[in-house]
């Protein structure tokens, strides 16, 4: 809440109140009776009414101060804001094939590629509260986990459900790209983009990735592709015939050429993330690339509050006059 005085120059009248009080208290300005001697009067007991006589001056002083503030027109206001922004519609297409079980992107030896990607994607979503974001999970086929939505809490819960093995194994990059395009084709957002992350080579689905890319370009959809995973052999979990779990080193090739070409066709960018730090940096860079200007208008709605001061001031002055006419004092001229 914002407080202000519409006519603050009326506060200058506060300097007149001490002068008025001095005139009230000074005996020279009072009506009085003349006695040849006041020695006998001083011996008379002081009544309770006389002891509380200064209360009259206090009431009248506060009353006049309140009236002066009423003249200054105190107002309270609430700050109103209108925000205009061109939001971005984003589809996250994340590879969940079994190759995402490899361990080379996480913070520790217990975190596989998919878990590391989920953590970074979560931070990306939280950083963009004004954007509609959808989620597509793909392996041998795509599956829409969440449509374009502003309810990011629900979206994050769907993101955490991602795991390998839910879909037929494989890497259907072209099908995933078409599924993401279908989610964006009716979007009226100023900016539309797909963030497609994979750690492999397209080997499933009925659509070639380079056939799907022009469809995105025709609709003004940029595609940011991410090749995730280290170069060379990586640690991969396995279970032997006796049920014992362990790790072995395997090669998981990434088709960087196709991913780069998809980004080029759609006026997007290709990124390479070989470890956790690079993966985090990639999502931060995409976040910065797709920021829109926000227009912020501020104005304040004010409500008058002078009547409360006026009511308080008049009430105190009326009370002072009533009390001064009784035993507590005498009527003031």
C-alpha positions in Angstrom: 0.0 0.0 0.0 1.2 3.5 -0.9 0.3 6.6 1.3 0.5 10.2 0.2 -0.9 13.7 0.9 -2.7 15.3 -2.0 -2.2 18.9 -0.5 0.8 18.6 1.7 1.2 22.4 2.0 -1.7 22.5 4.4 0.6 21.0 6.9 2.1 24.5 7.3 -0.9 25.2 9.5 0.5 22.8 12.1 2.9 25.7 13.1 -0.1 27.7 14.2 -1.3 25.1 16.7 1.5 25.9 19.3 0.6 29.6 19.0 -3.0 28.8 19.6 -2.2 26.6 22.6 0.0 29.3 24.1 -2.8 31.8 23.8 -5.2 29.4 25.5 -2.8 28.7 28.4 -1.5 32.3 28.9 -3.4 34.0 31.8 -3.3 37.3 30.0 -5.7 36.1 27.4 -8.2 34.5 29.9 -11.3 35.9 31.5 -10.5 36.4 35.2 -11.8 37.7 38.5 -9.5 40.1 40.4 -8.9 39.4 44.1 -6.8 41.6 46.4 -5.0 38.5 47.5 -4.9 34.9 46.4 -3.1 33.6 49.5 -6.3 32.1 50.9 -7.2 30.5 47.5 -3.9 28.6 47.4 -4.8 26.8 50.6 -8.0 25.4 49.1 -7.8 21.6 48.1 -7.3 20.8 44.5 -10.3 18.9 43.0 -10.1 15.9 40.7 -11.6 18.0 37.9 -8.8 20.5 38.3 -6.2 17.8 38.0 -7.6 16.6 34.7 -8.1 20.1 33.4 -4.9 19.8 31.1 -6.7 16.9 29.3 -8.9 19.5 27.6 -5.8 21.1 26.0 -4.6 17.7 24.9 -8.0 16.8 23.3 -8.3 20.1 21.5 -4.6 20.0 20.3 -5.0 16.5 18.8 -8.3 17.5 17.3 -6.8 20.5 15.5 -3.9 18.4 14.3 -6.3 15.8 12.9 -8.3 18.5 11.1 -5.1 19.9 9.5 -4.2 16.5 8.2 -7.7 16.2 6.8 -7.1 19.4 4.9 -3.9 17.9 3.5 -6.1 15.1 2.0 -4.4 11.8 3.0 -4.8 9.1 0.4 -3.9 5.4 0.2 -3.2 3.7 -3.0 -2.6 0.3 -4.4 0.1 -0.2 -7.1 -1.4 -1.8 -10.2 0.7 -3.5 -12.8 -0.1 -4.6 -16.3 2.4 -6.9 -18.0 2.4 -7.4 -21.7 4.8 -10.1 -23.1 5.1 -12.2 -26.2 5.2 -15.6 -24.7 7.1 -18.5 -26.2 5.5 -21.9 -26.9 8.0 -24.7 -26.3 8.0 -28.5 -26.8 10.6 -30.5 -25.0 11.2 -33.7 -26.9 13.4 -36.0 -24.8 14.9 -39.3 -25.8 14.1 -42.1 -23.3 15.6 -45.1 -25.2 17.6 -47.6 -23.2 20.8 -45.9 -24.3 19.9 -43.1 -21.9 20.8 -45.5 -19.1 24.5 -44.8 -19.8 26.3 -42.9 -17.0 28.3 -39.9 -18.2 26.1 -36.8 -17.7 25.2 -37.1 -14.1 26.7 -35.6 -11.0 27.6 -39.0 -9.6 27.9 -42.7 -10.6 24.3 -43.4 -9.7 22.7 -40.9 -12.1 22.2 -41.9 -15.7 21.7 -39.7 -18.7 18.0 -39.5 -18.4 18.0 -38.5 -14.8 20.6 -35.8 -15.5 18.5 -34.5 -18.4 15.4 -34.4 -16.2 17.2 -32.3 -13.6 18.4 -29.7 -16.1 15.0 -29.7 -17.9 13.3 -29.0 -14.6 15.5 -25.9 -14.0 14.7 -24.8 -17.5 11.0 -25.0 -17.0 11.1 -23.2 -13.6 13.0 -20.3 -15.3 10.2 -19.7 -17.8 6.9 -19.3 -15.8 5.2 -17.2 -18.5 5.7 -19.7 -21.3 3.5 -22.6 -22.4 5.6 -25.7 -22.4 4.8 -29.3 -23.5 6.7 -32.6 -23.1 7.2 -35.4 -25.6 8.9 -38.6 -24.6 10.3 -40.7 -27.4 12.2 -43.9 -28.0 11.0 -46.3 -30.8 7.9 -44.1 -31.0 6.9 -40.7 -29.5 4.4 -40.3 -26.7 3.0 -36.9 -25.5 3.5 -36.7 -21.8 2.1 -33.1 -21.6 0.5 -30.8 -24.1 1.4 -27.1 -24.2 0.4 -25.9 -20.7 1.0 -23.1 -18.2 0.5 -25.4 -15.2 4.2 -26.1 -14.7 3.7 -27.9 -11.5 1.8 -30.6 -13.3 4.3 -30.5 -16.1 7.2 -31.1 -13.7 5.4 -34.1 -12.2 5.0 -35.6 -15.7 8.7 -34.9 -16.4 9.7 -36.9 -13.3 7.7 -39.9 -14.6 10.1 -40.3 -17.6 12.0 -43.5 -17.5 13.6 -45.9 -19.9 11.7 -49.0 -21.0 8.2 -47.4 -21.1 8.2 -47.3 -24.9 9.4 -49.7 -27.5 13.2 -49.3 -27.8 14.8 -47.4 -30.6 15.3 -43.8 -31.5 12.6 -42.4 -33.7 13.8 -38.8 -34.1 11.7 -38.1 -37.2 8.5 -39.3 -35.6 9.2 -37.3 -32.4 9.9 -34.2 -34.5 6.5 -34.5 -36.4 4.7 -35.2 -33.1 6.2 -32.0 -31.6 5.3 -30.0 -34.8 1.7 -31.2 -34.5 1.6 -29.8 -31.0 2.8 -26.4 -32.2 1.1 -26.0 -35.6 -2.0 -24.3 -34.2 0.0 -22.1 -31.8 -0.5 -18.3 -32.2 2.6 -17.5 -30.0 5.1 -15.0 -31.4 7.9 -17.6 -31.0 7.6 -21.4 -31.3 10.4 -23.8 -30.8 11.3 -27.4 -30.2 14.1 -28.6 -28.0 15.0 -32.1 -29.2 17.5 -34.0 -27.1 18.9 -37.4 -28.1 21.9 -39.6 -27.5 21.7 -41.8 -30.6 21.0 -42.3 -34.2 17.6 -42.3 -35.7 16.8 -46.0 -36.3 13.0 -46.3 -35.8 9.8 -44.7 -37.0 8.3 -44.1 -40.4 9.6 -40.6 -41.0 13.1 -39.5 -41.7 14.3 -36.6 -39.6 15.4 -34.5 -42.6 11.9 -35.0 -44.1 10.3 -33.6 -40.9 12.6 -30.6 -40.5 11.1 -28.6 -43.5 7.6 -29.0 -42.0 8.8 -27.2 -38.9 10.5 -24.5 -41.0 7.3 -23.9 -43.0 5.4 -23.2 -39.8 8.1 -20.9 -38.4 9.1 -23.4 -35.7 12.8 -23.3 -34.7 14.4 -26.6 -33.6 17.2 -26.6 -31.1 18.8 -30.0 -31.3 21.1 -31.4 -28.5 23.4 -34.4 -28.9 23.9 -35.6 -25.4 26.6 -38.0 -24.4 30.4 -38.4 -24.2 32.6 -39.2 -27.2 33.9 -42.8 -27.1 33.1 -45.6 -24.7 30.8 -44.9 -21.7 29.7 -46.8 -18.6 26.6 -48.8 -19.2 24.8 -51.0 -16.6 24.1 -54.7 -17.3 22.9 -57.8 -15.5 24.6 -61.1 -16.1 23.0 -64.5 -16.4 23.3 -65.0 -12.6 21.4 -61.8 -11.9 24.5 -59.9 -10.9 24.6 -56.2 -11.8 27.6 -54.4 -13.1 28.9 -52.0 -15.7 30.7 -52.3 -19.0 32.1 -49.9 -21.5 30.2 -49.5 -24.7 30.1 -47.1 -27.7 26.9 -45.1 -28.3 27.2 -43.2 -31.6 25.4 -39.9 -32.0 24.3 -38.6 -35.4 25.6 -35.1 -35.0 25.4 -34.4 -38.7 21.7 -35.0 -38.9 21.0 -33.1 -35.7 23.0 -30.2 -37.1 21.2 -30.2 -40.4 17.8 -30.2 -38.7 18.8 -27.1 -36.7 20.1 -25.4 -39.9 16.9 -26.1 -41.8 14.7 -24.6 -39.1 16.9 -21.6 -38.3 17.7 -23.2 -34.9 20.9 -24.3 -33.3 22.8 -27.5 -32.7 24.4 -28.1 -29.3 26.8 -30.8 -28.1 26.7 -31.8 -24.5 29.4 -34.3 -23.6 29.1 -34.0 -19.8 26.8 -32.5 -17.1 28.3 -29.1 -17.2 28.0 -28.8 -20.9 24.4 -30.0 -20.7 23.5 -27.4 -18.1 25.2 -24.7 -20.2 23.3 -25.7 -23.3 19.9 -25.3 -21.6 21.0 -22.0 -20.1 22.0 -20.7 -23.5 18.7 -21.8 -25.1 16.9 -20.0 -22.2 18.8 -16.8 -23.0 18.3 -17.1 -26.7 14.5 -17.3 -26.4 13.9 -14.4 -24.1 11.2 -11.9 -25.1 10.8 -8.3 -24.2 8.4 -7.6 -21.4 6.4 -4.3 -21.3 5.6 -3.3 -17.7 3.0 -0.5 -17.1 2.5 0.7 -13.5 -0.2 3.0 -12.1 -1.7 3.6 -8.7 -5.3 3.8 -7.7 -5.8 6.2 -4.8 -8.6 6.3 -2.3 -9.5 9.3 -0.1 -8.8 8.9 3.7 -9.3 12.5 4.8 -12.8 11.8 6.2 -11.4 9.6 8.9 -9.1 12.5 10.1 -11.9 15.0 9.8 -14.3 12.8 11.8 -11.7 12.2 14.5 -10.8 15.9 14.7 -14.3 17.1 15.0 -15.2 14.4 17.5 -12.2 15.4 19.7 -13.1 19.1 19.5 -16.7 18.4 20.3 -15.7 16.2 23.3 -13.4 19.0 24.5 -16.2 21.6 24.4 -18.6 19.3 26.2 -16.1 18.6 29.0 -15.0 22.2 29.3 -18.6 23.2 29.9 -18.8 20.9 32.9 -16.9 20.4 36.1 -13.7 19.4 34.2 -13.2 23.0 33.0 -15.0 26.0 31.9 -16.4 26.9 28.5 -13.8 28.4 26.2 -14.6 31.7 24.6 
